[in-house]
Amino acid sequence: LNNLEFDHADIFEDLNAIEKQFHHLVRTVPQQGLVVVNGKEASLQRVLDKGCWTPVEKFGTDDDWHAVNAQGNGSFDVVYKGQMQGHVAWGLLGEHNRMNALASIAAARHAGVAVEVSIAALTAFKNVKRRMEVRGESRGVVVYDDFAHHPTAIETTIAGLRAKVGAARILAVLEPRSNTMKLGVMKNALPASLTQADLVFCYQANLGWDAGAALAPIANKTQVHDNLTQLILAIKQVATAGDHVLVMSNGGFGGIHQKLLDALKEV
């Protein structure tokens, strides 16, 4: 159980309704199994408090599995119950990816896979598409594609890129496309999630709410467009060599990645 917060507002009434479904899932795990839980999530602790009859191991806390010495290139050390287990030298960025790694090590260990074997496998792991995927570079500007579309995911994705690029500019390009985002349920959380971006570009086509108003707290660094061509032009006009353009959407975003790379090639 990695994280649990309100989403899919078109299906669930509130967070409690989702926690109830997670509790039903936990009840299906047999006593000889293992429930691996993010120890930082209060919502997941509430799920366990509803009743859990299976051994539990937590990650993200000092008591069980946690990561230390995290570097901007993605690498980190693994600690379990105060004992150093090894070093993961991979290229995946951000705390969310470290948490995924810890959970997978814990689960694999329960299934009989030695921790050092899991660490070696993670070190060799190449990231999947649409997760900080570099789509290309044009005139010194790097364009990334990421599936992030929930404020929490947006924040952690930008934080991961910031750890890698340091003081270089990050241009966050956002399409609030999921059903929950279109309903506007999470709109008030967007400004805080974009804090570490230097510039923000939001595509508001087909939204049922005013993205400009929602992003007013960061209006000094934000542009909102409802035309894709105009959005690409706006990014091109300000992007300079050394910038990192992070495109975030759970959809194809009108092919913006290649269109932007092509536009940047034009003088």
SVG drawing of the C-alpha trace seen along z (x, -y; Angstrom):
<svg xmlns="http://www.w3.org/2000/svg" viewBox="-20 -39 46 58">
<polyline fill="none" stroke="black" stroke-width="0.4" points="0.0,0.0 2.0,-3.0 -0.3,-6.0 -3.9,-6.8 -5.6,-10.2 -8.7,-11.4 -9.0,-11.0 -11.5,-9.6 -14.1,-12.0 -16.5,-10.8 -16.6,-7.4 -15.9,-7.9 -17.8,-10.3 -14.9,-11.1 -11.6,-9.7 -13.4,-7.5 -15.1,-5.7 -11.7,-4.8 -10.3,-3.8 -13.2,-1.4 -12.3,0.3 -8.6,0.6 -9.7,2.2 -11.7,4.8 -8.4,5.5 -6.3,5.8 -8.8,8.4 -8.2,10.6 -4.4,11.0 -3.8,14.3 -2.1,14.6 1.0,16.1 1.2,13.1 2.6,9.6 1.1,6.2 3.7,3.7 2.6,0.1 3.8,-3.4 4.4,-4.4 4.1,-8.1 0.4,-7.9 -2.1,-8.6 -4.9,-7.4 -3.2,-4.0 -2.8,-3.7 -6.6,-4.3 -7.1,-1.4 -5.0,0.9 -6.8,-0.3 -10.0,1.0 -8.6,4.5 -5.6,6.3 -4.8,9.9 -1.6,10.2 2.0,9.3 2.8,5.7 6.1,4.1 6.3,0.3 8.6,-1.7 9.5,-5.4 9.9,-5.3 13.1,-4.8 11.6,-1.7 11.5,0.5 12.6,-0.3 13.8,-3.7 16.1,-5.5 19.1,-7.6 21.8,-9.6 19.5,-10.3 21.4,-12.0 20.2,-14.3 21.0,-11.5 18.4,-9.2 20.8,-7.0 20.2,-6.2 21.1,-3.8 18.6,-1.3 18.3,-0.8 16.2,1.8 15.7,1.7 18.8,-0.5 21.0,1.8 22.5,0.7 21.4,3.1 23.0,1.6 23.1,-1.1 20.6,-1.6 22.3,-3.3 19.5,-4.0 18.3,-7.1 14.8,-7.4 14.2,-10.7 12.1,-11.8 11.0,-10.5 8.0,-8.7 10.3,-6.5 12.5,-5.7 9.3,-4.7 8.4,-2.4 11.8,-0.8 11.6,-0.3 8.2,1.3 9.4,3.7 12.4,4.7 10.2,5.5 7.7,7.5 10.4,9.4 12.2,10.3 9.0,11.8 8.8,13.9 12.3,15.2 14.4,12.8 17.5,11.7 17.8,7.9 21.1,7.7 19.5,9.3 16.6,6.8 19.0,3.9 21.0,5.2 17.8,5.6 16.7,2.1 20.1,0.7 19.7,2.3 16.1,1.1 15.3,-1.3 12.4,-3.6 9.1,-3.1 7.7,-5.5 5.9,-8.6 7.7,-8.8 10.2,-11.6 10.8,-10.4 13.2,-12.6 11.4,-13.1 14.2,-15.1 16.4,-18.1 16.3,-21.1 18.6,-24.1 19.7,-23.2 16.2,-22.8 15.3,-19.4 11.6,-18.3 10.3,-15.6 7.0,-13.7 5.4,-12.6 2.1,-11.1 1.7,-13.2 -1.8,-14.7 -2.7,-14.8 -1.3,-17.7 0.7,-15.3 2.3,-13.6 3.0,-17.0 4.8,-18.2 6.9,-15.1 7.8,-15.0 8.9,-18.6 10.9,-18.1 12.7,-15.1 13.7,-17.1 14.8,-20.0 17.1,-17.7 18.7,-16.7 19.0,-20.0 19.8,-22.3 19.3,-26.0 18.4,-25.4 15.0,-26.7 12.1,-24.3 9.2,-25.2 6.1,-23.2 3.5,-22.5 0.3,-21.1 -2.9,-19.7 -5.6,-19.1 -7.2,-16.3 -8.3,-13.5 -11.9,-13.3 -11.1,-14.5 -9.1,-17.5 -11.8,-18.4 -14.3,-18.5 -12.1,-21.1 -11.9,-19.0 -8.1,-19.5 -7.7,-23.0 -6.9,-24.8 -4.0,-22.4 -2.3,-23.2 -0.5,-26.4 1.4,-24.8 2.2,-21.8 4.0,-24.0 6.1,-25.9 9.4,-24.6 8.7,-25.4 10.2,-28.6 7.5,-29.1 4.1,-27.4 2.0,-27.0 -1.5,-25.5 -3.7,-24.3 -7.3,-24.9 -9.2,-23.6 -12.4,-21.7 -12.1,-22.6 -15.3,-23.4 -13.4,-25.9 -11.2,-28.9 -7.5,-27.8 -6.4,-31.4 -8.3,-32.0 -7.2,-28.8 -3.5,-29.6 -3.9,-33.3 -1.5,-32.7 1.3,-32.1 0.1,-34.4 3.4,-36.2 5.0,-33.1 2.0,-31.5 0.4,-31.6 -3.0,-29.9 -4.0,-29.1 -6.9,-27.3 -5.3,-27.0 -2.5,-24.4 -0.7,-26.3 -0.6,-29.5 0.6,-27.5 3.5,-26.1 4.4,-29.5 4.3,-31.0 6.7,-28.3 9.0,-28.7 9.2,-32.5 10.7,-32.1 12.6,-28.9 16.4,-29.2 19.3,-26.9 19.7,-25.1 16.0,-25.0 14.0,-21.9 10.4,-21.7 8.4,-19.2 5.1,-18.3 2.6,-16.7 -0.7,-15.0 -2.4,-11.7 -3.2,-11.9 -1.5,-12.6 -1.7,-16.3 -2.2,-16.8 1.3,-15.7 2.7,-18.7 6.1,-17.1 7.2,-16.7 5.4,-19.9 7.3,-21.8 10.7,-20.2 10.0,-21.1 9.0,-24.7 12.2,-25.1 14.3,-24.2 12.8,-27.1 14.8,-30.4"/>
</svg>
